[in-house]
C-alpha cells in the first residue's frame, strides 16, 4: 500500500474503533505480573511503586486493547466484503 492509503486506513480505524477503558484492576494485575518477573531477573534492582508507573501501564494496555479492537473490526469487514490481499 502506498503511504497515503495506509494513513487513510489508519485514520479510519482510529476514528471508528473505540477500545474499552483500562480499569485500575487491569493495570494493577499487569503491574504485579511484570513486577514478579522483573524481581526474578533483577533481584538487586529497585522496582518503582505502582503509582509511579500507572499512567505508562494504562497507556500500554490501552494501545493493546485498541489493536485488538481494530483486528476484530478488520475481521468483521473482511467477512462482509470480497477482500483480496496482495503481498
VMD Tcl script that draws the C-alpha trace (Angstrom):
set ca {
  {0.00 0.00 0.00}
  {1.18 3.48 -0.63}
  {1.69 5.81 2.31}
  {-1.39 7.92 1.64}
  {-3.67 4.89 1.51}
  {-2.11 3.43 4.67}
  {-2.66 6.72 6.52}
  {-6.26 6.84 5.37}
  {-6.83 3.31 6.68}
  {-5.17 4.11 10.00}
  {-7.22 7.30 10.37}
  {-10.43 5.40 9.62}
  {-9.60 2.73 12.18}
  {-8.61 5.28 14.82}
  {-11.84 7.22 14.27}
  {-14.04 4.11 14.14}
  {-12.63 1.87 16.83}
  {-13.05 2.75 20.46}
  {-11.27 0.42 22.81}
  {-12.74 -0.27 26.23}
  {-11.21 1.74 29.06}
  {-8.44 0.17 31.12}
  {-9.51 -0.41 34.70}
  {-7.26 0.14 37.68}
  {-7.67 -3.57 38.42}
  {-6.26 -4.48 34.98}
  {-3.38 -2.05 35.44}
  {-2.57 -3.43 38.89}
  {-2.71 -7.03 37.60}
  {-0.28 -6.14 34.80}
  {1.97 -4.37 37.31}
  {2.04 -7.36 39.66}
  {2.75 -9.83 36.84}
  {5.55 -7.67 35.48}
  {6.89 -6.93 38.95}
  {7.27 -10.63 39.73}
  {9.19 -11.39 36.54}
  {11.34 -8.26 36.94}
  {12.29 -9.14 40.51}
  {13.18 -12.69 39.50}
  {15.52 -11.41 36.79}
  {16.94 -8.44 38.68}
  {16.65 -9.18 42.40}
  {19.05 -6.40 43.36}
  {17.25 -3.67 41.40}
  {14.55 -1.48 42.96}
  {11.11 -1.67 41.37}
  {9.06 1.54 41.13}
  {5.78 1.80 43.03}
  {2.54 1.32 41.09}
  {1.59 4.99 41.34}
  {4.82 5.98 39.62}
  {4.22 3.80 36.55}
  {0.42 3.61 36.48}
  {-0.05 6.08 33.62}
  {2.50 4.25 31.46}
  {0.81 0.90 32.14}
  {-2.62 2.33 31.31}
  {-1.24 3.75 28.06}
  {0.32 0.40 27.11}
  {-2.84 -1.58 27.92}
  {-4.99 0.97 26.06}
  {-2.86 0.54 22.96}
  {-3.18 -3.25 23.24}
  {-6.97 -3.01 23.56}
  {-7.11 -0.61 20.61}
  {-5.10 -3.07 18.49}
  {-7.39 -5.95 19.48}
  {-10.49 -3.90 18.65}
  {-9.02 -2.93 15.27}
  {-8.27 -6.54 14.41}
  {-11.83 -7.52 15.29}
  {-13.20 -4.73 13.08}
  {-10.95 -5.78 10.20}
  {-12.11 -9.39 10.54}
  {-15.75 -8.26 10.55}
  {-15.22 -6.11 7.47}
  {-13.44 -8.92 5.66}
  {-16.34 -11.28 6.39}
  {-18.77 -8.78 4.84}
  {-16.70 -7.99 1.77}
  {-14.87 -9.68 -1.05}
  {-11.34 -8.96 0.12}
  {-8.22 -9.88 -1.77}
  {-4.86 -9.49 -0.14}
  {-1.85 -8.61 -2.23}
  {1.51 -9.25 -0.66}
}
mol new
graphics top color blue
foreach p $ca { graphics top sphere $p radius 0.5 }
foreach p [lrange $ca 0 end-1] q [lrange $ca 1 end] { graphics top cylinder $p $q radius 0.2 }
display resetview
